[in-house]
Amino acid sequence: MTRFLCAIICAALAAPIAAQSPSLETFATGPVFEDFGPHAPVEGGEPLPSFSRFAIAFDVATPAETDARNRGFESAARFINMHVAAGVPEDRIQLAVVVHGRATLDLTTREGNASRPMIEAMLAKGVRFILCGQSAAANGVKKADLIEGVELHLSAMTAHALLQQDGYTVNPF
């Protein structure tokens, strides 16, 4: 009986909270990538300093779900879209996506790779995709298997160290 009452009370309390949840309709793509990288405006937030400049490395080891784009790659696109929408000039954003582990295959030209069009669009806008050579070897991936423009480095650790020497910070998300 106690579990039953608890379930009823929890359901009753959850309804008003669900009603207050923001709609996914507040999220939009663009202005740089119109087909991916959704973000929401933040009303009343602190303005970004006019001198804002970003050099950030994203670390991605989690592969895309079946028939879906890689969420880690899309996070980098979201970063660009939301900051350009907030007034940061596109040329003040430098991103590198360092890929290793099971996400390795998301950088290949394999049939059915849903991430490929997104990666190609991001490469065209200057986003670097860097594959860990150790993960490539472990997954049987050769340079010829990669989407054109993807870089192959000795390791993800090496790529991160070199990016840090060039002033990149690591995005913790």
C-alpha positions as CSV (number, residue, x, y, z in Angstrom):
1,M,0.0,0.0,0.0
2,T,2.8,2.4,0.9
3,R,4.5,1.9,-2.6
4,F,1.1,2.5,-4.3
5,L,0.6,5.8,-2.4
6,C,4.2,6.8,-3.1
7,A,3.7,6.2,-6.8
8,I,0.5,8.3,-6.9
9,I,2.2,11.2,-5.0
10,C,5.3,11.1,-7.3
11,A,3.1,11.1,-10.4
12,A,1.1,14.0,-9.1
13,L,4.2,16.0,-8.3
14,A,5.8,15.2,-11.7
15,A,3.0,16.5,-13.8
16,P,3.5,20.2,-12.9
17,I,7.3,19.8,-13.4
18,A,6.8,18.2,-16.8
19,A,4.5,21.1,-17.8
20,Q,7.3,23.5,-17.0
21,S,10.0,21.7,-19.0
22,P,11.2,23.7,-22.0
23,S,10.0,22.5,-25.3
24,L,12.5,21.0,-27.8
25,E,11.0,23.6,-30.1
26,T,13.2,26.2,-28.4
27,F,16.3,24.5,-29.8
28,A,17.3,25.4,-33.4
29,T,20.2,24.7,-35.7
30,G,22.3,27.3,-37.4
31,P,23.6,29.9,-38.1
32,V,26.7,27.9,-39.3
33,F,25.3,24.4,-39.6
34,E,21.7,24.3,-40.6
35,D,21.2,20.6,-40.5
36,F,22.7,19.8,-37.1
37,G,24.1,21.3,-33.9
38,P,20.8,22.4,-32.2
39,H,21.1,25.0,-29.4
40,A,18.8,27.2,-27.4
41,P,19.1,31.0,-26.8
42,V,19.7,32.0,-23.2
43,E,17.7,35.1,-22.3
44,G,19.2,37.3,-19.6
45,G,22.5,35.4,-19.6
46,E,25.9,37.1,-19.2
47,P,27.1,38.6,-22.5
48,L,30.2,37.1,-24.0
49,P,33.2,39.4,-23.9
50,S,33.8,41.1,-27.3
51,F,37.3,39.6,-27.3
52,S,36.1,36.0,-26.9
53,R,38.3,33.5,-28.8
54,F,38.0,29.8,-28.5
55,A,40.5,27.0,-29.3
56,I,39.0,23.8,-27.9
57,A,39.6,20.1,-28.3
58,F,36.7,17.7,-28.0
59,D,37.6,14.2,-26.9
60,V,35.3,11.5,-28.4
61,A,35.5,7.8,-27.7
62,T,31.8,6.9,-27.7
63,P,30.5,5.6,-31.0
64,A,27.3,6.7,-32.7
65,E,24.2,4.7,-32.0
66,T,23.0,2.6,-35.0
67,D,21.8,4.8,-37.9
68,A,22.5,8.0,-35.9
69,R,25.1,10.7,-36.0
70,N,27.8,10.7,-33.4
71,R,26.7,12.8,-30.5
72,G,30.2,13.9,-29.5
73,F,30.8,15.2,-33.0
74,E,27.5,17.0,-33.0
75,S,28.5,18.7,-29.7
76,A,31.3,20.4,-31.5
77,A,28.8,21.6,-34.1
78,R,26.5,22.8,-31.4
79,F,29.3,24.7,-29.8
80,I,30.0,26.6,-33.0
81,N,26.3,27.3,-33.7
82,M,25.5,28.6,-30.3
83,H,28.6,30.8,-30.0
84,V,28.2,32.3,-33.4
85,A,24.5,32.9,-32.6
86,A,25.6,34.6,-29.4
87,G,27.8,37.0,-31.4
88,V,31.3,35.4,-31.5
89,P,32.8,35.7,-35.0
90,E,33.1,32.3,-36.7
91,D,36.8,33.0,-37.3
92,R,37.4,33.2,-33.6
93,I,36.4,29.6,-33.0
94,Q,38.9,26.8,-33.6
95,L,37.8,23.3,-32.8
96,A,39.5,19.9,-33.0
97,V,37.7,16.6,-32.4
98,V,40.1,14.0,-31.2
99,V,38.6,10.5,-31.8
100,H,39.7,7.2,-30.3
101,G,38.3,3.9,-29.0
102,R,35.1,2.6,-30.5
103,A,34.2,5.9,-32.2
104,T,37.0,5.3,-34.7
105,L,34.7,3.7,-37.2
106,D,32.5,6.9,-37.3
107,L,35.4,8.6,-39.2
108,T,35.4,6.0,-42.0
109,T,33.8,5.9,-45.4
110,R,31.9,2.7,-44.5
111,E,28.5,2.2,-45.9
112,G,25.7,3.6,-43.7
113,N,27.9,6.0,-41.7
114,A,25.3,8.6,-40.7
115,S,28.0,10.9,-39.3
116,R,29.8,11.3,-42.6
117,P,27.8,14.2,-44.1
118,M,28.1,16.1,-40.8
119,I,31.8,15.4,-40.6
120,E,32.3,16.6,-44.2
121,A,30.4,19.8,-43.5
122,M,32.4,20.5,-40.3
123,L,35.7,19.8,-42.1
124,A,34.7,22.3,-44.8
125,K,34.2,24.9,-42.0
126,G,37.7,24.2,-40.6
127,V,36.9,21.8,-37.8
128,R,39.7,19.4,-37.4
129,F,39.0,15.7,-36.9
130,I,42.0,13.8,-35.5
131,L,42.0,10.0,-35.2
132,C,44.2,8.1,-32.7
133,G,46.6,5.9,-34.6
134,Q,46.5,3.3,-31.9
135,S,42.7,3.1,-32.1
136,A,42.9,2.9,-35.9
137,A,45.4,0.0,-35.6
138,A,43.2,-1.8,-33.0
139,N,40.1,-1.4,-35.3
140,G,41.9,-2.4,-38.5
141,V,41.4,1.1,-40.0
142,K,43.8,2.4,-42.5
143,K,44.3,6.0,-43.7
144,A,42.6,5.1,-47.0
145,D,39.5,4.1,-45.0
146,L,39.0,7.6,-43.6
147,I,36.8,10.4,-44.7
148,E,38.9,12.8,-46.7
149,G,40.4,15.5,-44.5
150,V,40.5,13.4,-41.3
151,E,44.0,13.5,-39.7
152,L,45.7,10.4,-38.4
153,H,48.1,11.0,-35.5
154,L,50.3,8.6,-33.5
155,S,47.8,8.6,-30.6
156,A,45.0,10.6,-29.0
157,M,47.3,11.4,-26.2
158,T,49.8,12.8,-28.6
159,A,47.1,14.8,-30.4
160,H,45.9,16.3,-27.1
161,A,49.4,17.2,-26.1
162,L,50.2,18.9,-29.4
163,L,46.8,20.8,-29.3
164,Q,47.6,22.0,-25.8
165,Q,50.9,23.3,-26.9
166,D,49.0,25.3,-29.6
167,G,46.7,26.8,-26.9
168,Y,43.7,24.5,-27.1
169,T,41.8,23.6,-24.0
170,V,39.9,20.4,-23.6
171,N,36.1,20.5,-23.5
172,P,35.0,18.5,-20.5
173,F,31.7,17.5,-22.0
